[in-house]
Amino acid sequence: MSTSTSERSSKKWILNAFSMSSPTHVAPGLWRHPRNQTHRYKEISYWIELAKLLDGNFHALFIADMLGVYDVYNGPENIREVLPGAAQFPISDPSLPIAAMAAVTKSLSFGVTASTTYENPFLLARRYSTLDHLTNGRIAWNVVTSYLASAAKNLGLEQEVSHDERYEIADEFLEVVYKLLEGSWRDDAVVLDNDLKAYTHPDRVRRIDHRGKYFNVAGPHLIEPSRQRTPFIFQAGASKAGKTFATKHAEAMFLPGMHIESVKKNVNDIRQTAVEQGRDEKGLKLIVGMLIIVDETDELAQKKYDEYLSYANLDGSLALFGGWTGEDLGKYADDDNFEFTGPGAIQSIVSSWRATIPGSEGIKWTKKRVAQELALGGPHPRAIGSAKTVADILERWIAETDVDGFNVSYAVGPGDLEDVIKFLIPELKARGVFWDSTAAEGKTTRENYLGSEFAKTSRLSSDHPGAKYKWPAQAPEST
């Protein structure tokens, strides 16, 4: 079921600031730019300043994460190419600054990535409950299954767990988390009763005694229920197994794709699959990645893009591509035309670039040209121009694909996000598509993403598979 044109025109867009706890995210080499501040990722003051900047402007700070190094380009286990440009390496734990950021913000949510392949569900559930308490319900979990061979070796495995099995593990992992967060403490378990001298009613907390294929967890959950109980769930599955998993569990999906037509097809497929799994499509928000470079005029924005490109580390970009796809472009000659040769992944991307980049008809897609196109924003579409031009581009994506918003990435951080706030957001407000951030204050991530018409409470909706584990207050006292 697709959204009508009238609904699309009145839709308030979701805007996430897409970042990483690293000197660069999707723009290797740009740490050198004089306006860039992301090399300060080690300083708590950097994260506090960033949170204050984003609060009231973006729905969330969405933080990607990695547990390995991109070591495919120019030979197996080669880490040299990622180091000069800081191509997502070094990288620190993204969860630790969240509490400090929550203390200085009112409406900003925090989407934090964690892996079901290499984490422990019992410990992760406690971490996210703690964050949900400290943020007053403004925490989201970007559920990933991880894909780097280097990550597997870092966690003691000789090789990666197979793709589909990673999703089998993830499915059971989520089941354990739901049992802990939704089902081991009754809604009225914490009584703080001075007369009974009881902080928690002893009949209202229980073990989960989960015994499965991958996990054995006794429970109960170690911390009392937080405002959302289960954090708001992001996922980015693109494969058949990934889509099945995401449409079952996710409340927001981060979609790949550089071309409107391919994303539109993916959106229709995802919404249909969600409905087939018994989900209400209004409870699944779809978000596409977008590099935004905006200025007063189209010419100034393009000049800014060209200047940024002069700082790019192209080997770092090709190293990222190798990690994303497992393909080593270093084994091809410098003048090979990747429109006709090389792995299918690069030919697919080149095809998208040719269809969307003006004046690209006569371009030979050499290794250098491919690296330049990947250098700022990676394999995501770009919106470059004045506020009106960028807003028109984004509006076309919303109208033609029916996505709900954007993960906004940057080349220079937080400078490009400052430009979005200065130039673009006033234009979005004028068009009536900007969210009401004042009304969002005091609400949870789930409420602010799904809207009051769907998210009646801060808890998982009734159609979500985690909802069946809820232990409501009106349940019998005994277990």
N, C-alpha and C positions, 0 to 999 in steps of 0.2 A: 504494500500500500504506500503510495507516494504522497508527499505533501502538496497541497494545492498552491496555486500561484499566489492567492491572497494570503495564505499562511506564511509563505516564504517572504513576502514583502514586509510582513509585520514581525518577522523573527528577529529576536535580539541575538546577536552573534556572540559566540564564545571566543575569547582571546586568551591564549596561554603564552607566557614568555618561556621559550624553549631554550634550556641552558644545560650546562654540565659543570661539575665541580673540577674544572681543569683549565689550564691557560687558554685553550681554544676548544671550540665545539665542532662546528662544521666549516671552519675556515682556518686551516693550518697556516701558520706563519703570521697571522694577523695579530698575534701577541705583541709584535714589534711596532704596531701603529701607535703614534703618539697619543691618540685619543683612547686607546684601549686600556681597560683596567682589569681584565680578567686574570692577569698574572697575579692579582691579589687574592685569588681564590682561597689561599691559606689563612687569610685574615678574617676574623669574625666581623670586623668593621665593614668589610666589603659586602658581606651578605646582609648586614643590617641596612646599609645604604641602599642596596638593591631592592630589598623588601619595601622600604619606605617609598622608593620611586614607583614601584609597581602597584602598590596598594591603592585601590580605587580606580585603577586603569585596566588591569588584567584580572581575569578570573583566578589564575593560578600561576605560580612559578613551577614549571614542569621540568624536572631534573632527570636527564638520562644518566646512565651509569654503565660501566664496563668492569669486568673482573679479569680481563686479560689485555694483551697488547696486540695491535694489528701487525702481524709479522709474516704476511704472505708475499708482499711486493718485493721483487728482486731476490727471491729465494726463500725457501722455507725457514721459519724461525729467525728471520732477519729483523731485528728491532732497530737497526740504525736509521731507517728512513723516517720513523715517527718522531725522533728526538729533536732535530733542529727546529722543526715547525710546531712542536708540541701537539702532534696530531692525536688528541684525546689521551695524551700521556705526557706528564704524570696526571694522576686522577685520584681524588680523595673521596672518602665516604660522604655521600650527599645528605644523609639523614641527620648528621650531628648539628649543623647550624639552624635547623628548623625551629627549635624552641626559641632561640634568640630572635629570629625573624617574626615569629608569631607574637612576641611580646611588644613589637612596635607597629603592628598592623591591625586592621579592623575587618577587612573583607577578603584579603588575599588568601587563597588556598595554596597547598603545597603538594604537588604530585611527585612522589619519591619512588624511584625504580628499585626493585629487588627481585632476585631470581628464585624461582621455585626449584630449579635444578640443583642449586648449590647452597641454598639456605635451609634451615631447619624450621618446620612450621610452628613448633611450640615457641621457639625463641623469637621468630619473626612476628608472631601474633602479639607477644608482649611488647615488642618494639613499637608496632603500629598503634596498639592501645595506649601506650605511654604518650606517643605523639598526638593521638586524637584527644587525650585529656589536656595536654599542654597547649594545644592549638584551639581548644574549645570546639572540636568537631570540624576543623579545616584541613584534614589530611586525606590524601588519596594515595593509593598504591598502584603504581604502574607495574603490572605483573608481566615479567619476561621469563622466557625459558633459557636464555643465553645461547650463543651460537659459536663462540670462538674456541678453536682447538687449544689456544694458549690458556684460556680460562679453565678448561677441563684439566689441563696439566697443573695449573696452579692449585687446583682443589684435589689433587692426588689421583686423577684418572689418567690412564695411558692414552685414551682417545675420548672424543665426545660421545655422549649418549646419543643414540639415533634420534632423528628429528621427531618422528611420531611418538616415540617413547617419552621424549621430553614433555609432550603434551599429556600423555597418560599420567606421568608423575605430577604434572601441574594440576590435573583434575583432582587427584586424590589429595594433594597439598591443600587446595582450596576447601575441600570437604573437611579436612582436619581443622583448618582455620575457622570455618563456619561453626563447627561443633564447639570449639573453644570460645569464640567471641559471642555467638548467639545463644548457645545452649547450655553452657556450664554454670552460668549465674542467672537465676530468675530475675525478672525485671525489678522486683521489689526485694531483692536479697539484702541490700545494704539498708539497715533500718536506723542506725545511730540512736538506739533506744537507751537512754540513761537508766530508766527504771529496770529494764531487763539486763542492763550492763552488757549490751550486745551491739557491737559495730555491725556485724552481719548475722542474719538469722541462719542458724546452723542447718536448717532443713531446706535451704534455698540455694545451695551450692552443691554441685555434683561432679563426679569424674565423667570423662567422656569414654574412656576405655576403648579408644579406636585401635583396631588391629586390621591392617590392610596389607596390600602387596608391597608397598614402599615405606610405610610409616606405621609405627606402633607408639601411640601417645596415650598416657593415662589421664592427664588432666587432674584437677580442673585448671582453667586459665588462672594465672597467678595474680592478675590485677582485676579489680572490679570494673564493671561495664563503663565504657566511655559514651560520649554523646551519640556517636554514629554506630557504636559497637563495631561493625565491619567497616573499614575505611572504604571510601568511594573507590571503585575499581576501574582503572584504565587497562587497556590491552591493545596490542598492535599486530594481531595475527593476520598474515597474508596468504598462507598456504591453506589447503583444504582443512587439514587438522587444526591450523591456527584459527581459521574462521569459525569452525565448529566450537572450539573452546571459547573464543571471544564472545560469540553470540549467546553462549550459555551463561557466561559469568560476568562479562564486562558491562559497565554502565556508560562508558565512553570508550570509543575506539580511535586510535591514531592511524590514519590510512596512508599507505604509500601511494605514489603515483604523481607523474609530472604533467599528465595530459588530461584535460577535462573529460573527454569521452571515456577514457579508461577508468577514471575515478567514478564517473556517473554509473558505469556498468557495475563496478564494485559496490557502490552504495546500494543499488537495487538488489544485488545478490545478498548483501549482508542483511538488509532489512527483511527480505523474504525468509532467509535462514533463521533470523531471530524469531519471527512469527511462528515458523514451523517448530521451533523449540519451546513454544508457549510463552514467549516474551512479548510484552507490549513494546512496539517499536519506539514509542515516546520515551521509554526508559533506557534507550541506547543512543547516546549522542555521538556523532561522527565528525572527526576533526582531521584536517589535512595540514601537512607542514607547508610553510611558506617563508621564504626569505624576503623581508621587506626592507628596502632602502628608499627613504622618502626625504624630500627637501622642498624648498619653496617652489621650484620649477622642475619640469622634466629634465632640463639640461643640467641643472645643478645635481640632481640625483644621479644622472648617468655619469657625470664627472666624478662624483663620489665613488660610484661603483668602479670606474676605471682606475681611480687612485688606489682603492682597496686592492685591486687585482695586482698592482705593482708590488704589494707586500706578501703576496701569496707564496706558500711553499708548495710547489707542484708535486714533488716527490711525496710529501705528506698527504696530499689529496689522493694520489694513486695508492698509497698505503691504506687509506681509509676504504677506498673502493675494494681493495684486495680483502680487507677484513669483512666488509659487508657481503661480498659475493663469493669469497674463496678463490677468486681468479687473480692470477699474477700477470698483470699487463707488462711487467718487466721483461718477459720472455719474447715480446714482440718487437720488431724493428721500429725505430723512431718514426719512419715515414709510412708505416702500414696504415691503410685506411680502414678504420674500425666500423665503418658503415657496412663493409662487405667481409671483414675478416674478424677473427677473435671470438671470444665466448658470446653466447646468446645474451647474457646480461648486459654487456656493453652495447651490442647491436640494438637491443631494445631501447636503451637509454638514448643512443644516438638517433634512433627513429623518432623518439619523443622530442628531442631537441630540434631536429629538422622541421618538425611539424609546428613548433611553437616559437622558435627564435627568428625574428625578422631578418631577412637578408642572408640566410644560411644556405641558400641553394647551391652556391659555388664553393662551399667550404669542403676541404678535405679533412676528414676527422682523424687526424694523427694523434699520437699519444699526448703531445703537448696541448693540442686543442681540447682533447677530452679532459685533461687535467685542469685546464683553465675553466672549463664549464663546471667542473666539480668543485673548484677551489673555494667558491663562496656559496655556501648553502647546501653543498652536497647534492644528492639526487632528489631535490625538491624544487617545485616551481618557484619563480621569483616574481616579485612585484616591485618595479623600480620606477620612480617618477614623483610627480607632485602628489599632494594629498588627494586631489580629484582623480588623477590617473590611477593611483594605487587603490583607492576606494572603488573605482569602476572595475578594476581587475578582480578584486575580492568579491564584489557584488555579482559579477558574472559567475564566479566559482560557486557562490551560494545558490544562485538562481538555477544554474544548469546542472549542478551535481546533487543538490539538496543536502550538502554537508551542513553542519551546524556551527562551524567556526574553524579557527586556525591555531596551530602551534607556530608562533612567530619566532623564527630564528634570526640571528644577527651575524654580521661579520666582525663588527667592533662592538664590544660590550663594556658598559651598558649603553654606549653612545647611540647605537642604532635604535635601542628601545626608548631612549630619551627623545629621539626624533619622531618615533611613532606617537609618543604622548604629545609632543609639541605640535606636529603637523597633521597627523592622520586622525587622531581621536576626536578633535573638534569637528572634522568632516563627518565622521561616523555618527556623532551626536546630532549633527544637522540633518542627517539622513534618517534618523530615528532607529538606528540599528545597534546603538551602544547600550549596554546593560545598565540597569539602575544600581550602581555600586553602593549608594547610600542605603537603599533598601536591603542590600545584601549584608550589611553589617549585623553581626550577631547570629547569622544563619550558618548552617553547616555547608560543607562542600556539596553534599548530595542535594540539599535544597537549592543551592545557587546554580547548579548545573542542570538539574532536571526541572526546576520551576515548581511553583506551588500547585499548579494544575495536575502535576503528576506525583511529585514528592510530598505526600501529605504529612510525613514526619521526617525525621533525620535518619530513619532506619531503612534497611533494605525493603524494596517494594514486594508485594505479595507474590508477584510472578517470578521473582528471582529465586534460583535454586537454594540460596542460603537461607531464605525466609522460613523454610520448613523446620529449621533447627531452633527457631525462637522458643523461649521458655517464658510465656507471658505471666503476669502477676496473678491472673485469675486461675492459673493451673493449680491442681491439688498440691498441698504442702509436701507430701511424701513423694519419693522417687520410685 
